[in-house]
């Protein structure tokens, strides 16, 4: 089962002792801050967890896989995440 926003809120309630309303506000605030920073092109680094960055991809030629027709793929921004070594070790050790 995936970790959802609601299950994250419930875990914060249980572990920190905040009410659900306070926990939801904290989670929403964190996500809004992260979105805002990423939207402005700034990386988000959480030590011991990982780093999110926005990278720009330039326009390029591609092909429609169904028809084989050549087409231009528009320039776009992509979000990347690189986990820290601490996170990678925790995932690989099963913690």
N, CA, C and O atoms as a GROMACS GRO file, in nm:
protein
  380
    1UNK      N    1   0.084  -0.118   0.000
    1UNK     CA    2   0.000   0.000   0.000
    1UNK      C    3   0.089   0.125   0.000
    1UNK      O    4   0.189   0.132   0.071
    2UNK      N    5   0.051   0.221  -0.079
    2UNK     CA    6   0.130   0.344  -0.094
    2UNK      C    7   0.107   0.438   0.024
    2UNK      O    8   0.003   0.435   0.089
    3UNK      N    9   0.206   0.519   0.050
    3UNK     CA   10   0.193   0.623   0.151
    3UNK      C   11   0.120   0.740   0.087
    3UNK      O   12   0.173   0.803  -0.004
    4UNK      N   13   0.000   0.768   0.133
    4UNK     CA   14  -0.080   0.878   0.080
    4UNK      C   15  -0.068   1.000   0.171
    4UNK      O   16  -0.011   0.992   0.280
    5UNK      N   17  -0.122   1.110   0.125
    5UNK     CA   18  -0.118   1.232   0.206
    5UNK      C   19  -0.192   1.209   0.338
    5UNK      O   20  -0.145   1.251   0.444
    6UNK      N   21  -0.307   1.143   0.333
    6UNK     CA   22  -0.384   1.118   0.456
    6UNK      C   23  -0.310   1.024   0.551
    6UNK      O   24  -0.313   1.045   0.672
    7UNK      N   25  -0.246   0.921   0.498
    7UNK     CA   26  -0.173   0.830   0.586
    7UNK      C   27  -0.052   0.902   0.646
    7UNK      O   28  -0.013   0.874   0.760
    8UNK      N   29   0.008   0.993   0.571
    8UNK     CA   30   0.118   1.074   0.624
    8UNK      C   31   0.068   1.163   0.738
    8UNK      O   32   0.134   1.175   0.841
    9UNK      N   33  -0.048   1.224   0.720
    9UNK     CA   34  -0.109   1.307   0.824
    9UNK      C   35  -0.135   1.224   0.949
    9UNK      O   36  -0.107   1.268   1.060
   10UNK      N   37  -0.188   1.104   0.932
   10UNK     CA   38  -0.217   1.016   1.046
   10UNK      C   39  -0.090   0.975   1.118
   10UNK      O   40  -0.089   0.968   1.241
   11UNK      N   41   0.017   0.946   1.043
   11UNK     CA   42   0.143   0.909   1.107
   11UNK      C   43   0.200   1.027   1.188
   11UNK      O   44   0.255   1.007   1.297
   12UNK      N   45   0.187   1.148   1.135
   12UNK     CA   46   0.233   1.266   1.209
   12UNK      C   47   0.152   1.282   1.336
   12UNK      O   48   0.207   1.314   1.442
   13UNK      N   49   0.022   1.262   1.326
   13UNK     CA   50  -0.065   1.268   1.446
   13UNK      C   51  -0.017   1.172   1.553
   13UNK      O   52  -0.003   1.208   1.670
   14UNK      N   53   0.009   1.048   1.512
   14UNK     CA   54   0.048   0.944   1.606
   14UNK      C   55   0.187   0.968   1.666
   14UNK      O   56   0.206   0.952   1.787
   15UNK      N   57   0.282   1.008   1.583
   15UNK     CA   58   0.420   1.019   1.629
   15UNK      C   59   0.454   1.152   1.696
   15UNK      O   60   0.538   1.156   1.785
   16UNK      N   61   0.389   1.260   1.653
   16UNK     CA   62   0.422   1.391   1.708
   16UNK      C   63   0.319   1.436   1.811
   16UNK      O   64   0.350   1.515   1.900
   17UNK      N   65   0.198   1.385   1.800
   17UNK     CA   66   0.094   1.421   1.895
   17UNK      C   67   0.013   1.543   1.854
   17UNK      O   68  -0.057   1.602   1.937
   18UNK      N   69   0.021   1.581   1.728
   18UNK     CA   70  -0.059   1.693   1.679
   18UNK      C   71  -0.200   1.643   1.645
   18UNK      O   72  -0.221   1.523   1.625
   19UNK      N   73  -0.294   1.735   1.638
   19UNK     CA   74  -0.428   1.698   1.594
   19UNK      C   75  -0.424   1.675   1.443
   19UNK      O   76  -0.329   1.716   1.376
   20UNK      N   77  -0.528   1.610   1.390
   20UNK     CA   78  -0.533   1.586   1.246
   20UNK      C   79  -0.536   1.718   1.169
   20UNK      O   80  -0.475   1.730   1.063
   21UNK      N   81  -0.607   1.815   1.223
   21UNK     CA   82  -0.616   1.945   1.156
   21UNK      C   83  -0.479   2.012   1.151
   21UNK      O   84  -0.441   2.067   1.048
   22UNK      N   85  -0.405   2.008   1.261
   22UNK     CA   86  -0.271   2.067   1.266
   22UNK      C   87  -0.174   1.991   1.174
   22UNK      O   88  -0.093   2.051   1.104
   23UNK      N   89  -0.186   1.859   1.176
   23UNK     CA   90  -0.100   1.776   1.091
   23UNK      C   91  -0.126   1.802   0.943
   23UNK      O   92  -0.033   1.812   0.864
   24UNK      N   93  -0.254   1.814   0.906
   24UNK     CA   94  -0.290   1.841   0.767
   24UNK      C   95  -0.237   1.977   0.725
   24UNK      O   96  -0.187   1.993   0.614
   25UNK      N   97  -0.248   2.076   0.813
   25UNK     CA   98  -0.196   2.210   0.782
   25UNK      C   99  -0.044   2.207   0.763
   25UNK      O  100   0.008   2.274   0.674
   26UNK      N  101   0.025   2.131   0.845
   26UNK     CA  102   0.171   2.121   0.834
   26UNK      C  103   0.212   2.054   0.703
   26UNK      O  104   0.303   2.101   0.635
   27UNK      N  105   0.145   1.947   0.668
   27UNK     CA  106   0.176   1.875   0.545
   27UNK      C  107   0.146   1.963   0.424
   27UNK      O  108   0.228   1.974   0.332
   28UNK      N  109   0.030   2.026   0.423
   28UNK     CA  110  -0.009   2.115   0.312
   28UNK      C  111   0.090   2.230   0.298
   28UNK      O  112   0.130   2.266   0.188
   29UNK      N  113   0.131   2.286   0.411
   29UNK     CA  114   0.226   2.397   0.410
   29UNK      C  115   0.360   2.353   0.352
   29UNK      O  116   0.419   2.423   0.270
   30UNK      N  117   0.407   2.237   0.394
   30UNK     CA  118   0.533   2.183   0.342
   30UNK      C  119   0.526   2.165   0.191
   30UNK      O  120   0.617   2.206   0.119
   31UNK      N  121   0.419   2.103   0.143
   31UNK     CA  122   0.404   2.080  -0.001
   31UNK      C  123   0.395   2.210  -0.079
   31UNK      O  124   0.452   2.221  -0.188
   32UNK      N  125   0.326   2.309  -0.026
   32UNK     CA  126   0.314   2.438  -0.094
   32UNK      C  127   0.448   2.509  -0.103
   32UNK      O  128   0.482   2.568  -0.205
   33UNK      N  129   0.525   2.503   0.006
   33UNK     CA  130   0.658   2.564   0.006
   33UNK      C  131   0.747   2.496  -0.098
   33UNK      O  132   0.817   2.562  -0.174
   34UNK      N  133   0.744   2.363  -0.100
   34UNK     CA  134   0.825   2.289  -0.197
   34UNK      C  135   0.783   2.321  -0.340
   34UNK      O  136   0.868   2.344  -0.426
   35UNK      N  137   0.652   2.324  -0.367
   35UNK     CA  138   0.603   2.357  -0.501
   35UNK      C  139   0.646   2.496  -0.543
   35UNK      O  140   0.689   2.516  -0.657
   36UNK      N  141   0.635   2.590  -0.453
   36UNK     CA  142   0.672   2.728  -0.482
   36UNK      C  143   0.820   2.741  -0.516
   36UNK      O  144   0.856   2.807  -0.613
   37UNK      N  145   0.904   2.677  -0.438
   37UNK     CA  146   1.048   2.682  -0.462
   37UNK      C  147   1.083   2.617  -0.596
   37UNK      O  148   1.162   2.672  -0.673
   38UNK      N  149   1.025   2.501  -0.622
   38UNK     CA  150   1.053   2.431  -0.748
   38UNK      C  151   1.000   2.509  -0.868
   38UNK      O  152   1.066   2.514  -0.972
   39UNK      N  153   0.882   2.570  -0.854
   39UNK     CA  154   0.825   2.648  -0.963
   39UNK      C  155   0.912   2.768  -0.998
   39UNK      O  156   0.914   2.812  -1.113
   40UNK      N  157   0.982   2.822  -0.899
   40UNK     CA  158   1.070   2.937  -0.925
   40UNK      C  159   1.209   2.892  -0.971
   40UNK      O  160   1.298   2.975  -0.991
   41UNK      N  161   1.228   2.761  -0.988
   41UNK     CA  162   1.354   2.709  -1.041
   41UNK      C  163   1.459   2.677  -0.936
   41UNK      O  164   1.571   2.640  -0.971
   42UNK      N  165   1.424   2.690  -0.810
   42UNK     CA  166   1.520   2.661  -0.702
   42UNK      C  167   1.512   2.513  -0.664
   42UNK      O  168   1.404   2.456  -0.661
   43UNK      N  169   1.626   2.451  -0.634
   43UNK     CA  170   1.623   2.312  -0.589
   43UNK      C  171   1.574   2.303  -0.444
   43UNK      O  172   1.585   2.399  -0.368
   44UNK      N  173   1.520   2.189  -0.409
   44UNK     CA  174   1.478   2.161  -0.271
   44UNK      C  175   1.565   2.047  -0.220
   44UNK      O  176   1.562   1.936  -0.273
   45UNK      N  177   1.643   2.076  -0.117
   45UNK     CA  178   1.736   1.978  -0.060
   45UNK      C  179   1.696   1.950   0.084
   45UNK      O  180   1.690   2.042   0.166
   46UNK      N  181   1.669   1.825   0.114
   46UNK     CA  182   1.640   1.784   0.251
   46UNK      C  183   1.751   1.686   0.289
   46UNK      O  184   1.756   1.573   0.241
   47UNK      N  185   1.839   1.732   0.377
   47UNK     CA  186   1.955   1.652   0.417
   47UNK      C  187   1.911   1.518   0.472
   47UNK      O  188   1.817   1.509   0.550
   48UNK      N  189   1.980   1.414   0.431
   48UNK     CA  190   1.949   1.280   0.476
   48UNK      C  191   1.833   1.217   0.401
   48UNK      O  192   1.799   1.102   0.426
   49UNK      N  193   1.771   1.291   0.308
   49UNK     CA  194   1.659   1.237   0.231
   49UNK      C  195   1.685   1.245   0.082
   49UNK      O  196   1.692   1.143   0.014
   50UNK      N  197   1.700   1.367   0.030
   50UNK     CA  198   1.727   1.378  -0.113
   50UNK      C  199   1.711   1.520  -0.164
   50UNK      O  200   1.689   1.614  -0.089
   51UNK      N  201   1.724   1.532  -0.296
   51UNK     CA  202   1.720   1.663  -0.360
   51UNK      C  203   1.629   1.658  -0.484
   51UNK      O  204   1.644   1.571  -0.569
   52UNK      N  205   1.536   1.753  -0.490
   52UNK     CA  206   1.450   1.770  -0.606
   52UNK      C  207   1.504   1.889  -0.686
   52UNK      O  208   1.539   1.991  -0.627
   53UNK      N  209   1.512   1.875  -0.817
   53UNK     CA  210   1.553   1.986  -0.902
   53UNK      C  211   1.463   1.990  -1.026
   53UNK      O  212   1.404   1.889  -1.065
   54UNK      N  213   1.455   2.107  -1.086
   54UNK     CA  214   1.382   2.124  -1.211
   54UNK      C  215   1.485   2.146  -1.320
   54UNK      O  216   1.571   2.234  -1.310
   55UNK      N  217   1.477   2.064  -1.424
   55UNK     CA  218   1.568   2.076  -1.537
   55UNK      C  219   1.489   2.112  -1.661
   55UNK      O  220   1.374   2.071  -1.677
   56UNK      N  221   1.552   2.188  -1.749
   56UNK     CA  222   1.487   2.227  -1.874
   56UNK      C  223   1.532   2.134  -1.985
   56UNK      O  224   1.651   2.108  -2.002
   57UNK      N  225   1.434   2.084  -2.060
   57UNK     CA  226   1.464   2.004  -2.177
   57UNK      C  227   1.433   2.090  -2.298
   57UNK      O  228   1.327   2.152  -2.305
   58UNK      N  229   1.522   2.093  -2.393
   58UNK     CA  230   1.499   2.173  -2.512
   58UNK      C  231   1.409   2.098  -2.610
   58UNK      O  232   1.390   1.977  -2.598
   59UNK      N  233   1.355   2.170  -2.705
   59UNK     CA  234   1.272   2.108  -2.808
   59UNK      C  235   1.359   2.014  -2.891
   59UNK      O  236   1.478   2.040  -2.911
   60UNK      N  237   1.300   1.905  -2.939
   60UNK     CA  238   1.376   1.810  -3.019
   60UNK      C  239   1.285   1.738  -3.117
   60UNK      O  240   1.162   1.741  -3.104
   61UNK      N  241   1.345   1.674  -3.214
   61UNK     CA  242   1.269   1.597  -3.311
   61UNK      C  243   1.242   1.458  -3.255
   61UNK      O  244   1.327   1.399  -3.188
   62UNK      N  245   1.124   1.408  -3.282
   62UNK     CA  246   1.087   1.275  -3.240
   62UNK      C  247   0.998   1.212  -3.345
   62UNK      O  248   0.978   1.268  -3.452
   63UNK      N  249   0.945   1.095  -3.314
   63UNK     CA  250   0.855   1.026  -3.406
   63UNK      C  251   0.731   0.981  -3.331
   63UNK      O  252   0.736   0.940  -3.215
   64UNK      N  253   0.618   0.989  -3.400
   64UNK     CA  254   0.495   0.933  -3.347
   64UNK      C  255   0.509   0.782  -3.353
   64UNK      O  256   0.527   0.728  -3.463
   65UNK      N  257   0.503   0.709  -3.241
   65UNK     CA  258   0.526   0.565  -3.244
   65UNK      C  259   0.419   0.487  -3.321
   65UNK      O  260   0.446   0.376  -3.367
   66UNK      N  261   0.300   0.543  -3.335
   66UNK     CA  262   0.194   0.472  -3.407
   66UNK      C  263   0.205   0.488  -3.558
   66UNK      O  264   0.181   0.394  -3.633
   67UNK      N  265   0.242   0.609  -3.603
   67UNK     CA  266   0.246   0.635  -3.746
   67UNK      C  267   0.387   0.645  -3.802
   67UNK      O  268   0.405   0.634  -3.923
   68UNK      N  269   0.486   0.665  -3.718
   68UNK     CA  270   0.623   0.684  -3.763
   68UNK      C  271   0.649   0.824  -3.815
   68UNK      O  272   0.760   0.854  -3.860
   69UNK      N  273   0.548   0.910  -3.811
   69UNK     CA  274   0.559   1.046  -3.860
   69UNK      C  275   0.653   1.127  -3.771
   69UNK      O  276   0.649   1.118  -3.648
   70UNK      N  277   0.739   1.209  -3.836
   70UNK     CA  278   0.830   1.295  -3.760
   70UNK      C  279   0.751   1.409  -3.699
   70UNK      O  280   0.657   1.461  -3.760
   71UNK      N  281   0.790   1.448  -3.579
   71UNK     CA  282   0.722   1.557  -3.512
   71UNK      C  283   0.821   1.627  -3.418
   71UNK      O  284   0.925   1.572  -3.383
   72UNK      N  285   0.786   1.748  -3.379
   72UNK     CA  286   0.868   1.823  -3.286
   72UNK      C  287   0.811   1.807  -3.145
   72UNK      O  288   0.692   1.829  -3.122
   73UNK      N  289   0.896   1.768  -3.053
   73UNK     CA  290   0.858   1.757  -2.913
   73UNK      C  291   0.894   1.890  -2.849
   73UNK      O  292   1.010   1.932  -2.851
   74UNK      N  293   0.796   1.957  -2.791
   74UNK     CA  294   0.815   2.091  -2.735
   74UNK      C  295   0.913   2.090  -2.618
   74UNK      O  296   0.932   1.989  -2.550
   75UNK      N  297   0.975   2.205  -2.597
   75UNK     CA  298   1.061   2.224  -2.480
   75UNK      C  299   0.974   2.214  -2.355
   75UNK      O  300   0.856   2.251  -2.358
   76UNK      N  301   1.032   2.164  -2.248
   76UNK     CA  302   0.955   2.150  -2.125
   76UNK      C  303   1.049   2.143  -2.006
   76UNK      O  304   1.170   2.129  -2.020
   77UNK      N  305   0.990   2.155  -1.888
   77UNK     CA  306   1.064   2.140  -1.763
   77UNK      C  307   1.030   2.004  -1.703
   77UNK      O  308   0.915   1.961  -1.708
   78UNK      N  309   1.129   1.938  -1.647
   78UNK     CA  310   1.106   1.809  -1.584
   78UNK      C  311   1.158   1.814  -1.440
   78UNK      O  312   1.256   1.881  -1.411
   79UNK      N  313   1.090   1.744  -1.353
   79UNK     CA  314   1.128   1.737  -1.213
   79UNK      C  315   1.210   1.611  -1.191
   79UNK      O  316   1.170   1.502  -1.233
   80UNK      N  317   1.324   1.624  -1.126
   80UNK     CA  318   1.407   1.509  -1.096
   80UNK      C  319   1.427   1.498  -0.946
   80UNK      O  320   1.426   1.598  -0.874
   81UNK      N  321   1.446   1.376  -0.898
   81UNK     CA  322   1.473   1.351  -0.757
   81UNK      C  323   1.592   1.258  -0.748
   81UNK      O  324   1.598   1.156  -0.816
   82UNK      N  325   1.687   1.295  -0.664
   82UNK     CA  326   1.802   1.210  -0.635
   82UNK      C  327   1.804   1.185  -0.485
   82UNK      O  328   1.819   1.278  -0.406
   83UNK      N  329   1.790   1.060  -0.448
   83UNK     CA  330   1.792   1.025  -0.307
   83UNK      C  331   1.932   1.036  -0.249
   83UNK      O  332   2.031   1.013  -0.318
   84UNK      N  333   1.939   1.071  -0.122
   84UNK     CA  334   2.069   1.081  -0.054
   84UNK      C  335   2.124   0.942  -0.028
   84UNK      O  336   2.052   0.842  -0.036
   85UNK      N  337   2.251   0.936   0.004
   85UNK     CA  338   2.312   0.807   0.037
   85UNK      C  339   2.248   0.746   0.161
   85UNK      O  340   2.235   0.624   0.170
   86UNK      N  341   2.208   0.830   0.256
   86UNK     CA  342   2.140   0.780   0.377
   86UNK      C  343   2.010   0.711   0.339
   86UNK      O  344   1.980   0.603   0.390
   87UNK      N  345   1.932   0.772   0.251
   87UNK     CA  346   1.805   0.713   0.206
   87UNK      C  347   1.830   0.584   0.129
   87UNK      O  348   1.761   0.485   0.149
   88UNK      N  349   1.928   0.586   0.041
   88UNK     CA  350   1.959   0.466  -0.039
   88UNK      C  351   2.000   0.350   0.051
   88UNK      O  352   1.958   0.236   0.029
   89UNK      N  353   2.082   0.379   0.153
   89UNK     CA  354   2.124   0.273   0.245
   89UNK      C  355   2.004   0.219   0.325
   89UNK      O  356   1.994   0.099   0.348
   90UNK      N  357   1.914   0.308   0.366
   90UNK     CA  358   1.796   0.264   0.441
   90UNK      C  359   1.706   0.176   0.355
   90UNK      O  360   1.652   0.076   0.403
   91UNK      N  361   1.690   0.213   0.229
   91UNK     CA  362   1.605   0.134   0.138
   91UNK      C  363   1.669  -0.001   0.112
   91UNK      O  364   1.600  -0.103   0.110
   92UNK      N  365   1.799  -0.003   0.092
   92UNK     CA  366   1.867  -0.128   0.062
   92UNK      C  367   1.884  -0.220   0.181
   92UNK      O  368   1.895  -0.342   0.165
   93UNK      N  369   1.884  -0.164   0.302
   93UNK     CA  370   1.898  -0.249   0.420
   93UNK      C  371   1.763  -0.296   0.473
   93UNK      O  372   1.757  -0.382   0.561
   94UNK      N  373   1.655  -0.237   0.420
   94UNK     CA  374   1.521  -0.279   0.462
   94UNK      C  375   1.472  -0.210   0.585
   94UNK      O  376   1.372  -0.254   0.642
   95UNK      N  377   1.535  -0.101   0.630
   95UNK     CA  378   1.491  -0.028   0.750
   95UNK      C  379   1.365   0.048   0.722
   95UNK      O  380   1.313   0.116   0.811
   0.00000   0.00000   0.00000
